[in-house]
Amino acid sequence: MAFDAGMLRFVVKECTEILVGGKVDKIYQPGKEEIVLVIRCGGKDHRLLLSAGSAGPRIHLTAAKPENPATPPMFCMMLRKHFVGARLAKIEQLDFERAARFTFDTHDDLGFPTQKHIIAEIMGKFSNLIITSADDKIIGVLKSIDFTTSEKRQVLAGMIYEIPPKQDKTNPLELDEREFNRLAAACEPSRLAEKFIMSNFLGLAPVTAREIAYRSCGHTGGTMEECAPLLKQSFFNVINGIRDGVGTPVLVRDTTGKPVEYCYCDMTQYEKEFTVSVCETFGELVDAYFEERSREERLHKRAADIFKLLSNAETRITKKMALQREELAACEEGEIWKLWGDLITANIYRLNRGMEKAVLENYWSENCETVEIPLDKRLTPSQNAQAYYKKYNKSKAAKIHLTEQLQKAEEELAYIYTVLDSLTRAETEREMMEIRDELYHSGYASKMKNYTEKKKQAPLIQRYETSEGYTVYCGRNNIANDHLTSHLADRNDWWFHVKNQPGSHVVLVCKDGEDEPTETAFTEAAMIAAYNSKAADGVMVPVDYLKVRQVKKPAGAKPGFVVYYTNWTAYVTPDAEKVKAMMRK
């Protein structure tokens, strides 16, 4: 669902109850279009997220703590200059638009008391964050809009702020039943009720319009004629809830547990295969919906160069392997050349110089079948035989060389997949920097633009604690995997890795004086290994496990590559919630 005006109304109400009167303690800009204000109120720190990104613009209280860049952007510095130490006086929604104004009590450059505003416009790709003075003069803007960008509305420092132009729609909070009846009567009976609501009323998302239609006729595709008896009642039930501030933070998940929809009223339109749950607050609701999506968006933005590098490397290696396999198949003809050389040598007394072909009996076939052998008439029979022997020797050497090259290409491709797997689980800038460093030292430096080697730090190792108190360590990337297996783990600890797929090295630490942990500890450690692998969404995933001392790293092997021969295999189904509950900082 889009973050519509109805959702914004509930979020503004929630933020007003919690934040008004609080003092701005810190300001961060974790993303290019994302601001976090840390506001201390009632003895607690609250984090207010203002996002103007086109993929998920929103405003809400958040519990997430994304990593911040080492150097704050200019807009962040401007916000700190004007608002750090200020007190939040008021939060208001501008009409029934997707825009909110945060008013702060602060001081001007001369130290006199004044008010300044942060205006958040949550309007898809046109979303923006704007700083204004008490008289609505624009001080700064996250995304400047000039005449080259828009002829209808410009947003630039020094201009007077004006709210976005109103749409040709009716504000549903100011609507009475008579006006609703008039609009409904003017609509075609065959038109979808959802389209009628979306085209006539301001600030309602498609999911809300579908819910009203569903409540009216029992399905989301109802026409005006089908929905007529209950449409007005269903519509005003939702609108009155928005007007009175009585809403329910509802989250809809699919069969895999992935959030697919969220709303501020009960969702009755979803069938049994979906799970509808109620969150405690609207901040928690929006956090839950956008957590995975915003993490993936942030990851792809920050790691776009790595994804491109790995994608190009995968394409290059795959094409190279296809050509090598074709050449290897051609080398099989070498046995024919050896046969022809042998037959020419055995029948050399029957051949003369100047012959273009020879039809000879194949003594090695069951029926002594004849074989037609092409000859170079410029060469003697002996020289023709030697020419075929030479081609045979070249094909034999090429076969050995191609087999070696093909094996190396397969190993490099497997390594690329392990890096891609690590990258899909990377959450912080430091983890991505470790992956960049790994690729740099693996020979990809010339393909990484503007890379500068950083001072080495101990790689990040994720720690878990099982239900019985056992410590489990998990590598976040190949460098961390090597460090964990070769240096951090004790030789008597237990080592886990998903079978025949890219994944993290996982080590289950034995307690003092104990050689084997409990069966539950083994199962939970195997589940952690399966979850931190490419098979995270699988069922009954095979996980190999053995003592750390039995895991060997070949000399000169790529980061993260190890070999082992004697192991056991456990089959587990990764449970994301259970694994996250075991995670420790």
VEXDREN-2710 file (C-alpha; in Angstrom, 1 decimal):
% VEXDREN-2710
k/r/px/py/pz
1/MET/0.0/0.0/0.0
2/ALA/1.1/3.6/-0.6
3/PHE/1.7/5.7/2.5
4/ASP/-1.6/7.6/2.0
5/ALA/-3.1/10.5/3.8
6/GLY/-5.2/8.3/6.1
7/MET/-2.0/6.5/7.3
8/LEU/-0.2/9.8/7.8
9/ARG/-3.1/11.1/9.9
10/PHE/-2.7/8.1/12.4
11/VAL/1.1/8.4/12.4
12/VAL/0.9/12.2/13.1
13/LYS/-1.5/11.5/16.0
14/GLU/0.8/8.8/17.4
15/CYS/3.9/11.0/17.1
16/THR/2.1/14.0/18.7
17/GLU/1.2/11.9/21.7
18/ILE/4.8/10.6/22.2
19/LEU/7.1/13.3/20.9
20/VAL/5.6/16.8/21.4
21/GLY/7.6/18.6/24.0
22/GLY/10.7/16.5/23.4
23/LYS/14.2/17.8/22.7
24/VAL/16.1/17.0/19.5
25/ASP/19.2/15.2/20.7
26/LYS/20.8/13.9/17.5
27/ILE/20.2/13.9/13.8
28/TYR/21.4/11.3/11.3
29/GLN/21.2/10.7/7.6
30/PRO/21.7/7.0/7.1
31/GLY/20.6/7.1/3.4
32/LYS/20.6/9.7/0.6
33/GLU/16.9/10.5/1.1
34/GLU/16.4/9.4/4.7
35/ILE/16.7/11.4/8.0
36/VAL/16.5/10.1/11.6
37/LEU/15.8/12.5/14.4
38/VAL/16.6/11.3/17.9
39/ILE/14.1/13.1/20.2
40/ARG/14.3/12.7/24.0
41/CYS/10.9/13.0/25.6
42/GLY/9.7/11.6/28.9
43/GLY/13.1/10.3/29.9
44/LYS/13.4/8.1/26.7
45/ASP/15.0/8.5/23.3
46/HIS/12.6/8.1/20.4
47/ARG/13.8/7.8/16.8
48/LEU/11.7/9.6/14.2
49/LEU/12.3/8.5/10.6
50/LEU/11.6/10.9/7.7
51/SER/12.1/9.1/4.3
52/ALA/11.7/10.9/1.0
53/GLY/12.9/7.9/-1.1
54/SER/10.7/7.2/-4.1
55/ALA/10.5/3.4/-3.3
56/GLY/9.2/3.8/0.3
57/PRO/8.5/7.4/1.4
58/ARG/7.1/7.5/4.9
59/ILE/7.1/9.1/8.4
60/HIS/7.0/7.0/11.6
61/LEU/8.7/6.2/14.9
62/THR/11.2/3.4/14.3
63/ALA/13.2/1.0/16.4
64/ALA/15.7/0.3/13.7
65/LYS/19.2/1.7/13.9
66/PRO/20.7/1.7/10.4
67/GLU/24.4/2.4/10.1
68/ASN/25.3/6.0/9.4
69/PRO/28.0/7.2/6.9
70/ALA/31.3/8.4/8.4
71/THR/30.9/11.8/6.9
72/PRO/27.4/13.4/7.3
73/PRO/25.9/14.8/4.1
74/MET/25.3/18.6/3.7
75/PHE/21.5/18.3/4.3
76/CYS/22.2/16.5/7.6
77/MET/24.7/19.2/8.6
78/MET/22.1/21.9/7.9
79/LEU/19.5/20.0/10.0
80/ARG/21.9/19.8/12.9
81/LYS/22.7/23.5/12.7
82/HIS/19.0/24.5/12.9
83/PHE/17.4/21.8/15.0
84/VAL/19.8/20.1/17.4
85/GLY/18.7/21.2/20.9
86/ALA/15.3/22.5/19.6
87/ARG/12.0/21.4/21.2
88/LEU/9.2/19.9/19.1
89/ALA/6.2/22.1/19.6
90/LYS/3.6/20.7/17.2
91/ILE/3.0/18.2/14.4
92/GLU/0.2/18.8/11.9
93/GLN/-1.0/17.3/8.7
94/LEU/-1.4/19.8/5.9
95/ASP/-5.2/19.6/5.1
96/PHE/-5.8/15.9/4.1
97/GLU/-2.6/15.8/2.0
98/ARG/0.3/13.5/2.2
99/ALA/2.4/16.2/3.9
100/ALA/3.2/17.0/7.5
101/ARG/4.7/20.0/9.2
102/PHE/7.0/19.6/12.3
103/THR/7.2/22.9/14.2
104/PHE/10.2/23.3/16.5
105/ASP/10.9/26.0/19.1
106/THR/14.5/27.1/18.6
107/HIS/16.7/30.2/18.2
108/ASP/17.9/32.2/15.3
109/ASP/21.5/33.1/14.4
110/LEU/21.4/36.0/16.9
111/GLY/20.1/33.9/19.7
112/PHE/16.5/35.2/19.7
113/PRO/13.6/32.6/20.2
114/THR/11.9/31.6/17.0
115/GLN/10.2/28.7/15.3
116/LYS/11.4/26.6/12.4
117/HIS/9.8/23.8/10.5
118/ILE/10.6/20.6/8.8
119/ILE/8.0/19.8/6.2
120/ALA/7.8/16.2/4.9
121/GLU/6.0/15.6/1.6
122/ILE/5.2/11.9/1.2
123/MET/4.2/11.8/-2.5
124/GLY/6.0/8.9/-4.2
125/LYS/8.7/10.0/-6.6
126/PHE/7.9/13.7/-5.7
127/SER/8.6/13.2/-2.0
128/ASN/10.8/15.8/-0.3
129/LEU/12.0/17.2/3.0
130/ILE/12.0/21.0/3.3
131/ILE/13.3/23.3/6.1
132/THR/11.4/26.6/6.5
133/SER/11.6/29.6/8.9
134/ALA/8.7/30.9/11.0
135/ASP/7.4/32.9/8.1
136/ASP/7.5/29.9/5.7
137/LYS/10.6/31.0/3.9
138/ILE/12.5/28.0/2.6
139/ILE/15.9/27.6/4.3
140/GLY/17.0/24.3/2.8
141/VAL/15.6/21.4/0.8
142/LEU/16.6/17.8/0.3
143/LYS/15.8/17.7/-3.4
144/SER/15.7/21.1/-5.1
145/ILE/13.1/21.6/-7.8
146/ASP/13.7/24.3/-10.4
147/PHE/12.1/25.2/-13.7
148/THR/14.0/22.5/-15.6
149/THR/12.4/19.9/-13.3
150/SER/8.9/21.2/-13.0
151/GLU/7.0/24.2/-14.5
152/LYS/4.1/23.9/-12.1
153/ARG/5.9/24.1/-8.8
154/GLN/9.4/25.1/-7.8
155/VAL/11.0/24.3/-4.4
156/LEU/14.2/26.3/-3.9
157/ALA/16.0/28.0/-0.9
158/GLY/14.8/31.6/-0.5
159/MET/11.3/31.0/-1.9
160/ILE/8.1/31.0/0.2
161/TYR/6.8/27.5/0.8
162/GLU/3.4/26.6/-0.7
163/ILE/1.7/23.3/-0.3
164/PRO/1.4/21.2/-3.4
165/PRO/-1.4/22.1/-5.8
166/LYS/-4.7/20.5/-4.8
167/GLN/-6.0/17.6/-6.9
168/ASP/-9.5/17.8/-8.4
169/LYS/-10.9/15.5/-5.8
170/THR/-13.1/15.8/-2.7
171/ASN/-11.7/15.7/0.8
172/PRO/-13.5/12.7/2.4
173/LEU/-13.3/14.1/5.9
174/GLU/-15.4/17.1/4.8
175/LEU/-17.9/15.0/2.9
176/ASP/-21.6/14.6/3.9
177/GLU/-23.9/11.8/2.9
178/ARG/-25.9/13.9/0.5
179/GLU/-22.7/14.8/-1.5
180/PHE/-21.7/11.2/-1.5
181/ASN/-25.1/10.2/-2.9
182/ARG/-24.8/12.8/-5.6
183/LEU/-21.3/11.6/-6.7
184/ALA/-22.4/7.9/-6.7
185/ALA/-25.6/8.7/-8.7
186/ALA/-23.5/10.4/-11.4
187/CYS/-21.3/7.3/-11.8
188/GLU/-21.8/4.6/-14.3
189/PRO/-23.4/1.5/-12.7
190/SER/-20.9/-0.8/-14.4
191/ARG/-17.9/1.1/-13.1
192/LEU/-15.8/-0.6/-10.4
193/ALA/-16.5/0.8/-7.0
194/GLU/-12.7/0.9/-6.3
195/LYS/-12.2/3.2/-9.3
196/PHE/-15.1/5.4/-8.2
197/ILE/-13.5/5.9/-4.8
198/MET/-10.0/6.5/-6.1
199/SER/-11.0/9.0/-8.7
200/ASN/-13.4/11.1/-6.5
201/PHE/-11.9/11.2/-3.1
202/LEU/-8.6/12.5/-1.8
203/GLY/-5.9/10.7/0.2
204/LEU/-7.1/7.1/0.0
205/ALA/-4.8/4.2/-1.2
206/PRO/-6.0/1.5/-3.5
207/VAL/-6.0/-1.1/-0.8
208/THR/-8.4/1.1/1.3
209/ALA/-10.7/1.5/-1.8
210/ARG/-10.7/-2.3/-2.4
211/GLU/-11.5/-2.9/1.3
212/ILE/-14.5/-0.6/1.1
213/ALA/-15.7/-2.4/-2.0
214/TYR/-15.2/-5.8/-0.4
215/ARG/-17.2/-4.9/2.6
216/SER/-20.0/-3.7/0.3
217/CYS/-20.4/-6.8/-1.9
218/GLY/-18.1/-9.6/-0.7
219/HIS/-15.4/-9.2/-3.4
220/THR/-12.9/-6.5/-4.4
221/GLY/-14.0/-6.3/-8.1
222/GLY/-17.5/-5.1/-7.3
223/THR/-19.3/-2.6/-9.6
224/MET/-21.2/0.4/-8.4
225/GLU/-24.4/-1.5/-9.0
226/GLU/-23.3/-4.5/-7.0
227/CYS/-22.0/-2.4/-4.1
228/ALA/-24.8/0.2/-4.0
229/PRO/-26.8/-1.2/-1.0
230/LEU/-23.8/-1.0/1.4
231/LEU/-21.3/1.2/-0.3
232/LYS/-22.1/4.4/1.6
233/GLN/-22.2/2.7/5.0
234/SER/-18.8/0.9/4.3
235/PHE/-17.3/4.1/3.0
236/PHE/-18.3/6.2/6.0
237/ASN/-17.3/3.5/8.5
238/VAL/-13.7/3.8/7.2
239/ILE/-13.7/7.6/6.9
240/ASN/-15.2/8.2/10.4
241/GLY/-12.4/6.0/11.8
242/ILE/-9.9/8.2/10.1
243/ARG/-11.7/11.4/11.2
244/ASP/-12.0/10.3/14.8
245/GLY/-8.4/8.8/15.0
246/VAL/-9.7/5.3/15.8
247/GLY/-7.6/2.9/13.7
248/THR/-6.0/-0.6/13.9
249/PRO/-2.4/-1.1/12.7
250/VAL/-2.9/-4.2/10.6
251/LEU/-0.2/-6.1/8.8
252/VAL/-0.8/-8.8/6.1
253/ARG/1.7/-11.5/5.4
254/ASP/1.8/-14.2/2.7
255/THR/2.5/-17.9/3.2
256/THR/6.2/-17.3/3.4
257/GLY/5.8/-14.7/6.2
258/LYS/6.7/-11.8/3.9
259/PRO/4.7/-8.6/4.5
260/VAL/2.6/-7.8/1.5
261/GLU/0.2/-5.1/2.7
262/TYR/-0.5/-2.8/5.7
263/CYS/-3.4/-0.5/6.6
264/TYR/-5.0/1.4/9.4
265/CYS/-8.3/-0.6/9.4
266/ASP/-9.3/-4.2/9.6
267/MET/-8.4/-6.2/6.4
268/THR/-11.3/-8.5/5.5
269/GLN/-10.5/-8.8/1.8
270/TYR/-7.6/-11.4/2.1
271/GLU/-8.3/-15.1/1.9
272/LYS/-7.1/-17.9/4.2
273/GLU/-3.6/-18.2/2.6
274/PHE/-2.7/-14.8/4.0
275/THR/-2.1/-14.0/7.7
276/VAL/-3.5/-10.8/9.1
277/SER/-2.0/-9.6/12.4
278/VAL/-2.3/-6.5/14.5
279/CYS/0.7/-4.5/15.7
280/GLU/0.9/-2.5/18.9
281/THR/1.7/0.8/17.3
282/PHE/1.7/2.3/13.8
283/GLY/5.4/2.9/14.0
284/GLU/5.9/-0.8/14.6
285/LEU/3.6/-1.6/11.7
286/VAL/5.4/0.5/9.2
287/ASP/8.8/-0.7/10.5
288/ALA/7.7/-4.3/10.0
289/TYR/6.5/-3.7/6.5
290/PHE/9.5/-1.7/5.3
291/GLU/12.3/-3.4/7.2
292/GLU/13.2/-6.0/4.6
293/ARG/12.4/-3.8/1.6
294/SER/14.4/-0.8/2.8
295/ARG/17.3/-3.0/3.8
296/GLU/17.4/-4.5/0.3
297/GLU/17.0/-1.0/-1.4
298/ARG/19.8/0.4/0.8
299/LEU/22.0/-2.6/0.1
300/HIS/21.6/-2.4/-3.7
301/LYS/22.3/1.4/-3.7
302/ARG/25.5/1.1/-1.7
303/ALA/26.7/-2.1/-3.3
304/ALA/25.7/-1.4/-6.9
305/ASP/29.3/-1.5/-8.0
306/ILE/29.9/-4.9/-6.4
307/PHE/26.8/-6.4/-7.9
308/LYS/27.8/-5.2/-11.3
309/LEU/31.3/-6.5/-10.9
310/LEU/30.2/-9.9/-9.8
311/SER/27.5/-10.1/-12.5
312/ASN/30.0/-9.3/-15.2
313/ALA/32.4/-11.8/-13.8
314/GLU/29.7/-14.5/-13.7
315/THR/28.8/-13.8/-17.4
316/ARG/32.4/-13.8/-18.5
317/ILE/33.2/-17.1/-16.7
318/THR/30.1/-18.8/-17.9
319/LYS/30.8/-17.9/-21.5
320/LYS/34.5/-19.0/-21.1
321/MET/33.4/-22.3/-19.7
322/ALA/31.0/-22.9/-22.6
323/LEU/33.8/-22.4/-25.1
324/GLN/36.2/-24.6/-23.1
325/ARG/33.6/-27.4/-23.1
326/GLU/33.2/-27.1/-26.9
327/GLU/37.0/-27.3/-27.4
328/LEU/37.2/-30.2/-25.0
329/ALA/34.6/-32.1/-26.9
330/ALA/36.6/-31.4/-30.1
331/CYS/39.7/-32.9/-28.5
332/GLU/37.9/-36.3/-28.4
333/GLU/38.7/-36.5/-32.2
334/GLY/42.3/-36.9/-31.2
335/GLU/41.8/-40.7/-30.9
336/ILE/40.6/-40.8/-34.6
337/TRP/43.9/-39.0/-35.6
338/LYS/45.9/-41.5/-33.7
339/LEU/44.0/-44.4/-35.4
340/TRP/44.6/-42.8/-38.9
341/GLY/48.3/-42.4/-38.1
342/ASP/48.5/-46.1/-37.0
343/LEU/46.7/-47.3/-40.1
344/ILE/48.9/-45.3/-42.5
345/THR/52.0/-46.6/-40.8
346/ALA/50.8/-50.2/-40.9
347/ASN/49.9/-49.9/-44.7
348/ILE/52.8/-47.6/-45.7
349/TYR/54.0/-50.1/-48.3
350/ARG/50.6/-49.7/-50.1
351/LEU/50.7/-45.9/-50.3
352/ASN/52.5/-43.5/-52.6
353/ARG/53.2/-39.8/-52.6
354/GLY/50.5/-37.8/-54.4
355/MET/47.5/-39.7/-53.2
356/GLU/44.6/-37.6/-51.9
357/LYS/43.0/-40.4/-49.8
358/ALA/43.5/-43.9/-48.7
359/VAL/40.9/-46.6/-48.1
360/LEU/42.3/-49.0/-45.5
361/GLU/41.1/-51.8/-43.3
362/ASN/40.7/-51.0/-39.6
363/TYR/42.3/-53.9/-37.9
364/TRP/40.9/-52.8/-34.4
365/SER/37.3/-53.0/-35.4
366/GLU/35.3/-56.2/-35.0
367/ASN/34.5/-56.7/-38.7
368/CYS/37.7/-55.2/-40.0
369/GLU/35.7/-52.3/-41.6
370/THR/37.4/-50.0/-44.1
371/VAL/38.2/-46.4/-43.2
372/GLU/38.7/-43.6/-45.7
373/ILE/41.6/-41.4/-44.6
374/PRO/42.3/-38.0/-46.2
375/LEU/45.9/-37.5/-47.3
376/ASP/48.0/-34.5/-48.3
377/LYS/49.3/-35.2/-51.8
378/ARG/52.3/-33.0/-51.2
379/LEU/53.6/-35.3/-48.4
380/THR/54.9/-38.8/-48.3
381/PRO/52.9/-41.5/-46.5
382/SER/55.3/-41.3/-43.6
383/GLN/54.9/-37.5/-43.4
384/ASN/51.1/-37.9/-43.5
385/ALA/51.2/-40.3/-40.6
386/GLN/53.5/-38.0/-38.6
387/ALA/51.1/-35.1/-39.3
388/TYR/48.2/-37.1/-37.8
389/TYR/50.4/-38.1/-34.8
390/LYS/51.3/-34.4/-34.2
391/LYS/47.6/-33.4/-34.2
392/TYR/46.9/-36.2/-31.8
393/ASN/49.6/-35.1/-29.4
394/LYS/48.4/-31.5/-29.6
395/SER/44.8/-32.6/-28.8
396/LYS/46.0/-34.7/-25.9
397/ALA/47.9/-31.8/-24.4
398/ALA/45.0/-29.5/-25.1
399/LYS/42.7/-31.9/-23.3
400/ILE/44.8/-31.8/-20.2
401/HIS/45.2/-28.1/-20.3
402/LEU/41.5/-27.5/-21.0
403/THR/40.5/-29.8/-18.1
404/GLU/42.7/-27.8/-15.7
405/GLN/41.3/-24.5/-17.0
406/LEU/37.8/-25.7/-16.8
407/GLN/38.3/-26.8/-13.2
408/LYS/39.8/-23.4/-12.3
409/ALA/36.9/-21.6/-14.0
410/GLU/34.4/-23.7/-12.0
411/GLU/36.2/-22.9/-8.8
412/GLU/36.2/-19.2/-9.6
413/LEU/32.5/-19.3/-10.4
414/ALA/31.8/-21.1/-7.1
415/TYR/33.8/-18.3/-5.4
416/ILE/31.8/-15.6/-7.2
417/TYR/28.6/-17.3/-5.9
418/THR/29.9/-17.3/-2.3
419/VAL/30.6/-13.6/-2.5
420/LEU/27.2/-12.9/-3.9
421/ASP/25.7/-15.0/-1.1
422/SER/27.6/-13.0/1.5
423/LEU/26.5/-9.7/-0.2
424/THR/22.8/-10.6/0.0
425/ARG/23.1/-10.9/3.8
426/ALA/25.3/-7.8/4.3
427/GLU/23.5/-5.2/6.4
428/THR/26.2/-2.6/7.2
429/GLU/28.6/-0.4/5.4
430/ARG/31.5/-2.2/7.2
431/GLU/30.4/-5.6/5.9
432/MET/30.3/-4.3/2.4
433/MET/33.7/-2.7/2.8
434/GLU/35.0/-6.1/4.0
435/ILE/33.6/-7.7/0.8
436/ARG/35.2/-4.9/-1.3
437/ASP/38.5/-5.6/0.5
438/GLU/38.2/-9.3/-0.2
439/LEU/37.6/-8.8/-3.9
440/TYR/40.5/-6.4/-4.0
441/HIS/42.9/-9.0/-2.6
442/SER/41.4/-11.7/-4.9
443/GLY/42.5/-9.9/-8.0
444/TYR/39.5/-7.7/-8.9
445/ALA/41.1/-4.4/-7.9
446/SER/41.4/-3.1/-11.5
447/LYS/37.7/-3.6/-12.0
448/MET/36.7/-1.7/-8.8
449/LYS/36.4/2.1/-9.4
450/ASN/37.7/4.5/-6.8
451/TYR/38.7/1.8/-4.4
452/THR/41.2/2.6/-1.7
453/GLU/42.5/0.0/0.6
454/LYS/41.5/0.7/4.2
455/LYS/43.3/-0.1/7.4
456/LYS/42.8/-3.8/8.4
457/GLN/40.3/-4.5/11.2
458/ALA/39.2/-7.8/12.7
459/PRO/36.4/-9.1/10.5
460/LEU/32.8/-9.1/11.7
461/ILE/31.7/-12.3/13.4
462/GLN/28.0/-12.7/14.3
463/ARG/27.4/-14.3/17.7
464/TYR/24.4/-16.5/18.6
465/GLU/23.4/-18.2/21.8
466/THR/21.3/-21.4/21.7
467/SER/18.4/-22.1/24.0
468/GLU/20.7/-24.1/26.2
469/GLY/23.4/-21.4/26.5
470/TYR/25.9/-22.6/23.9
471/THR/27.8/-20.0/21.9
472/VAL/27.7/-20.2/18.2
473/TYR/29.8/-18.0/15.8
474/CYS/28.9/-17.3/12.2
475/GLY/31.1/-15.6/9.5
476/ARG/29.5/-12.8/7.6
477/ASN/31.7/-13.1/4.5
478/ASN/34.6/-15.2/3.2
479/ILE/37.2/-13.2/5.0
480/ALA/35.3/-13.6/8.3
481/ASN/34.8/-17.3/7.4
482/ASP/38.6/-17.8/7.2
483/HIS/39.2/-15.9/10.4
484/LEU/36.6/-17.9/12.3
485/THR/37.7/-21.3/11.1
486/SER/41.5/-20.8/11.1
487/HIS/42.0/-18.5/14.1
488/LEU/39.0/-17.9/16.3
489/ALA/37.6/-21.5/16.7
490/ASP/39.2/-24.1/18.9
491/ARG/40.2/-27.3/17.2
492/ASN/37.8/-29.3/19.3
493/ASP/34.8/-27.1/18.5
494/TRP/32.2/-28.2/16.0
495/TRP/32.1/-26.7/12.5
496/PHE/28.9/-26.5/10.3
497/HIS/28.3/-25.6/6.6
498/VAL/25.3/-26.1/4.3
499/LYS/26.0/-28.9/1.9
500/ASN/27.2/-28.1/-1.6
501/GLN/25.9/-24.5/-1.6
502/PRO/27.3/-21.1/-0.8
503/GLY/27.0/-20.2/2.9
504/SER/28.6/-19.0/6.1
505/HIS/31.1/-21.0/8.2
506/VAL/29.4/-21.7/11.6
507/VAL/31.2/-22.9/14.8
508/LEU/29.5/-24.3/17.8
509/VAL/31.7/-23.7/20.9
510/CYS/32.0/-26.6/23.3
511/LYS/31.6/-25.9/27.0
512/ASP/34.6/-26.5/29.3
513/GLY/35.4/-30.1/29.7
514/GLU/32.7/-31.2/27.2
515/ASP/33.5/-33.0/24.0
516/GLU/30.0/-33.1/22.4
517/PRO/27.2/-30.5/23.0
518/THR/23.6/-31.7/23.3
519/GLU/21.4/-32.8/20.4
520/THR/19.4/-29.6/20.7
521/ALA/22.6/-27.5/20.4
522/PHE/23.6/-29.4/17.2
523/THR/20.2/-28.9/15.7
524/GLU/20.1/-25.1/16.4
525/ALA/23.7/-24.6/15.2
526/ALA/22.8/-26.5/12.0
527/MET/19.7/-24.3/11.6
528/ILE/21.9/-21.2/11.9
529/ALA/24.2/-22.5/9.2
530/ALA/21.2/-23.2/6.9
531/TYR/19.7/-19.8/7.6
532/ASN/23.0/-18.0/6.7
533/SER/23.3/-19.7/3.3
534/LYS/21.7/-19.6/-0.1
535/ALA/19.3/-22.3/1.1
536/ALA/17.7/-20.0/3.7
537/ASP/14.2/-20.5/2.3
538/GLY/14.6/-24.3/1.8
539/VAL/13.0/-27.2/3.6
540/MET/15.0/-30.1/5.1
541/VAL/18.3/-28.5/4.1
542/PRO/21.4/-30.8/4.4
543/VAL/24.1/-29.3/6.7
544/ASP/27.5/-31.0/7.1
545/TYR/29.2/-30.9/10.5
546/LEU/32.4/-32.1/12.0
547/LYS/35.3/-31.1/14.3
548/VAL/37.1/-27.9/13.4
549/ARG/40.4/-29.8/13.4
550/GLN/39.2/-31.9/10.5
551/VAL/38.6/-28.8/8.3
552/LYS/41.6/-27.9/6.1
553/LYS/42.3/-24.9/3.9
554/PRO/44.4/-25.7/0.8
555/ALA/47.5/-23.6/0.1
556/GLY/46.6/-20.7/-2.2
557/ALA/42.9/-21.3/-2.1
558/LYS/40.3/-18.5/-2.5
559/PRO/39.0/-16.9/0.7
560/GLY/36.4/-19.0/2.4
561/PHE/37.3/-22.2/0.6
562/VAL/38.1/-25.3/2.7
563/VAL/38.0/-29.1/2.3
564/TYR/36.9/-31.9/4.5
565/TYR/36.3/-35.6/4.0
566/THR/34.8/-37.2/7.2
567/ASN/31.6/-35.5/8.3
568/TRP/28.0/-36.1/9.4
569/THR/25.0/-34.5/7.8
570/ALA/22.0/-33.0/9.6
571/TYR/18.7/-32.1/7.9
572/VAL/17.0/-28.9/9.2
573/THR/14.4/-26.4/8.1
574/PRO/15.6/-22.8/8.8
575/ASP/13.2/-20.9/11.1
576/ALA/14.0/-17.1/10.6
577/GLU/12.3/-16.0/13.8
578/LYS/14.0/-18.6/16.0
579/VAL/17.4/-17.8/14.5
580/LYS/16.9/-14.1/15.0
581/ALA/15.9/-14.7/18.6
582/MET/19.2/-16.5/19.2
583/MET/21.2/-13.5/17.7
584/ARG/23.4/-11.6/20.1
585/LYS/25.4/-8.4/19.7
END
